[in-house]
Structure formats: C-alpha cells, structure tokens
Amino acid sequence: MAKMGTVWDRTAEFLSDNLGAILPVALLAFFVPASIEGSFQAAKTGAGPALVLSLYLVQIAFGILSIWGSLTIAAMALDMADVRAAGRIGRERLLPALAVSVLIFAAMLVLALPVPLVLQLGGYDLMEIARGNAVSLSPQIAGGIALYGLVALGLILWLGARLFVTNPVIVREKRMFSALRQSWKLTRGMTWRIIGVILLFALVSWVSILAANLVFGSIFTLVAGGPADGISLAGVLTSVVVAAVQTGFTVLVPAFTAKLYLALTAEAGLREGVLRA
C-alpha cells in the first residue's frame, strides 16, 4: 500500500528541484488571480448589477486559469515534460478537466438541493436568505438542515477522497469522464488515509491564511489607514500577502496528487503482476 510519508517526501523533492520552472506558472495561474480576487468583495460594495456580473465573469475566467495551472504542474510532477511542454499539455487537457469539473459541480448542486427545497416548503423567503438578511428558522428546520449538512459533508469528504487523483488521470491517461472511474479504482483501500490528508491540509491552510489575513491586515490598516467602504490600500496589500500564502498551498495540491497517482499506479501494476504470476 502506498505510504503517505513517501508521497510527501517525493512531493517536497519535486517542488524544491523544480521551483524555478513552477514559479512562473504559480504566479500567472494562482498568485495574480488571488491577489486581484481579494479585492472583489470590497469592489462589490455599492456596485451596480453590471459591475457585479463582470466581477463574477472574471472570477470564472480566473477559475479556468487556475485549472490550467493545476494541470500544468501535474504534468511536470508526472515527469511528462519540461515547463513549456507542460503548459501545452495543460492547454490540451483543459477542456476535459473543465467538463469533469462541471459534472462534479452539478453533482454538488444536486446534493445541496434539499436545503432550499425544505426552506421553500417551510414558507421561508429564499431571496431574503440569498441577500444575507437574518431569517429566524424553527428549531426543527435548523436541526434538520444541520444534520443533513453533517451527512453531506461526510459524503463529500468520502467522494473527494475516492476522486482525489482525477486530474492526474486526465493528464497522464488522456481520459475525460472515465477518469472518475479510474480514480475510484486507484484509491480503493486508501480512502481514510486520503481523508486524513485532506483534513490536515484544509486545517493547516485555513489557519495559515487566516493568520496572514488578521496579522498583516491589522498592520496594513494601522499603516495605511482605517477600513473604508470599497477598495482600500490596506485591503489591496492584505490581499497580496494572503494570495502569496494561498499560492503556496495551491501549488502543493496538484504536485501531491500527481505523486500519489504515480504511487497508486505503481502499486496497482505490482498487484496485477503478482496476480499474473
């Protein structure tokens, strides 16, 4: 069985040996979009519908760029090509990855659908809730939604673990929707270990980003002035620092999943060889 410690070591070795090649991709695909998106919430304050729609469209474009960056780094971590060829591979596999992402997103929407249905049947105004206005829920409704949320979260974690190496499969094996089935096959027996990695990564990244936001946000607010409506210098500087921290974790994900994929495929090949023997 693939050892997570070994996969982490191979990931760290890849990142340290290829930092110069990874950096331009990380800056373009992760850091710059995250730096800009950090000010979007402030820009939406008092903005008209046209500007809000434009910002959402820009976020979608940034999301597509981020997927390309992940595919490119995955290609490099899979030892498929140098940085130029990896960028080309990322572009070639972008449409299949987008199609799979849309399918997963649609499944997530279906999973979340019972919550608005229950609220609608309970006579609550969904538009008020969508606007962020406080709505008092009955104990039964609130308890039911909370219980369903816990079950849904557990299901999402489990599915996320089984589909964890989908992108490396898309890149290496040139699959599209069948990549989901292949990832499901490869991660059999590794579900709980992968869930542990996901939870650890989520916790460490969340704490690091929150700390950067609070510490540097406070410093920049003191230096550049207090908070104000809309975009401020302190907010922009804080977004840049948070984006730098976020980029480090974002780069780690495709590199780790690629190295885990290599370990799982090697193990699967070894198992098949033993069975044939």
N, C-alpha and C positions, 0 to 999 in steps of 0.2 A: 504493500500500500504506500502511495506517495506520502512523503513526510513534509509537513508544512514548514518545518525549520529549514530543510534543504531548499525548498522552493523560495523561501525568504532570502536565503544566502545567495542563490543564483540571481534573484531579482536585484539585490543590492550590488552584486558584482557587475551585472549588465548596466545598471544606472551609472555606476562610477566609471566604468570603462567607456561608456558612450555618451557622457554628459555633453560634450561639445556638439554632437550630432542631434541630441534630443532637445537641447536648449532652444534653437530656432523654432522647432515645431511647437514646443510648450509655450513660447512667447506668443506666437501667432494664434494658436488654437485655443489656449486656455487663459493665459495671463491678460492679454489685451481685452478680450471679451469680458472677463470677470471684472477688470478694472472699470470698464465702461458701464456694465450692468449694475455695479454697486451704487451708481447714482440714479438709476432708473426710478426707484421708489420715490425719491425726492422730486424727480422731474415730473412725476405723475400728480404731485400735489397741486391742485387747482388747474390742471391741464385740461384742455378740451378733448372731446372724443377722438378727433383726428390724430392728435399727438399721442394719445394713449394707444390707439390702434397701431400707429407707426412704431412705437416702442415695443409692442408685442411682436410685430413682424421682425424687428431687429433681433429680438430675443430668439425667435425661431431660427433666423439665419445664424446666430451665434451657436445655437444648439447643433445645427448641421456641421458647422465648422469644428465644434468640439468632437463630434463623432468621427470626422475625418482625422483629427489629431490622434484620437484613440486608436483608430485602425492603423495609422502610420507607425505609431510607437509599437503596436502589437506586431506589425510586420518586421520591425527592427529586432524586437525581442525574440521573435521566432527564427532569427538568423536567416531571413529570406532575402534581404537586400541591404544595400547601403542607404544613406539618408535620401538621396534623390530617387532611387528606385522605390524606396519605401513610400515616399509621397505619392508616386504614381500608383502603387498598389492600393494605397488608401483611397485614391480617387476612383479606381476601378471597382473597389468593393463597397463604395459609399452607398449606392442605390440599394443593393441587397441588405446592407445594415440598416438603412432607413426603413425599408419595408418591414423588416423584423421588428424594429423599434416601434413602428406604428401599430403593428399587431399586438405587441406587448402592452402598449399604451391603451389600446382599445379594450384589452382584457382587464386592465386595471380599472377602466371606467365602468365596465360591467360589474366588477367586484364592488365598486363604490356605489352603484346604483340603488341598492336597497335603502341607503340612508336618506336621500332626498325623497324616495317614494314613501317611506314611513312618515317623514315630516309633512309631506303633502297630504297624506291620508289623515294625519293628526290635525290638520287645519292650520298649519303654520305657513307664514308668508316666506317663500323661498327667496324672493327678491330682497326682502329686508335682511335675511341672513347673508345673502351674497354681498350686500353692501357693507357688511361688517357691523350692522346695528345689533345691539344686545336684544336677545329674544329669550324669554323665560320658558324653559322646557319643563314638562311634567317629570316627576321622578321616574315614572315608568319608561317614558320615551328616552330620557337621558341615560338611564341604566341600560336599556336595551341597545342603544347606539354605542355606549362604552363597551359593552360585552361583545357586540359584533365587531367593533374596532380592534379589540384584542385578538379575536379569532382571525380576522382578516390580516392583521399584522403578522401573526404566526404563519399563516398561509403564504403571505408574500415573502417572508424570510425563507421558508422552505422552497418555494418555487425559484426564488432568486439564487439559492444555493445550487439547485439542480440545473439552472440555466447559466451558471456563472461563467462558463468558458465559451459561450455562444459566439462572441466576437472573434476570438482566435480561430474557431472553426470556420467562420465566414471568410476569414483572411487566408488561412492555410489550405483549406479543403475546397474553397470556392463554392460553398453552399449558400442557400438562402434560407427558406423556411425549414428545410431539413436540418439546418444547423441546430435548431432547438432540440430535435430528436437525438442528434449526435451528442450534444452537451448533456442531455438527460442520461444517455448511456454511459458516458465517460465518468460522470460524477456519482454513479451508483456506489454506495458504500462510503462516500466521503461527505455526505450531507451535513452531519453535525459538525465536522471539522470546519467546513466552509462557512457554516452559520457562525461559528465562533470567530472566524477571521473577519466576517462582515461586521459583526457586533463590535469587535475590538477596533477595527478600522473606523467605524462610524463614531464610536466614543472618542477616540484619540483626535480625529479630525474635527469633530464638533467642539471639543474643549479647546483645541488649538486656535480654531477660527474665532470662537467666542472670546478667548483671551486676547487675541490680536485686536479684535474689534473694540473691546472695552478699554484695554490699556492704551493703545495708540489713538483710539477715538477721544479718550479723555485728554491725552497730551495735545493732540492737534486742536481740540476745542479750546483749551487754555491758551495755546499759542496764537491760533488764527481767529479766535473769537467764538462767541457762544453759538448755539444752534439757531438756525433760522429756517423759515419756510423755503422750500425749493433747494436748489443745489448750492452748497457752500464749499469753501476751500477746505475746511476741516473734513467735511464729508468725502470730498474727492480724494484727499490724501489718505484717509482711513480706508477707502475702497481699494486704493493701490496696494497698501500693506496687506489687507485681508486677501486680495487677489493673489499676492505672492505666496502666502501661506497655503491658500486653496490650490494653487497650481502644483505645488509640491505633492500634495495628496492625490490630485487628479492624474498626474503623470504616473504615480505608483500603481494605480489600478490596472491599466492595460498591460503594463510590464509584468505585474504579478500574475494576472490571468493568463498571459501568454506562457510564462514559465510553468504555471500549474498545468496548462494544457499539454505542454511537452512532457511533463512528468506523468500525466494520466495516460497519454497515448503510448508512451514507452512501457508503462505498466500493462496496458491493455494488449500491446504487441507481445510482451513477455508471456502473459497469460495464454494468449492464443497459441504461442509457440510451444508452451508446455502441454496444452491440450492436444495439439497435433502430434507431439512426440509420444 
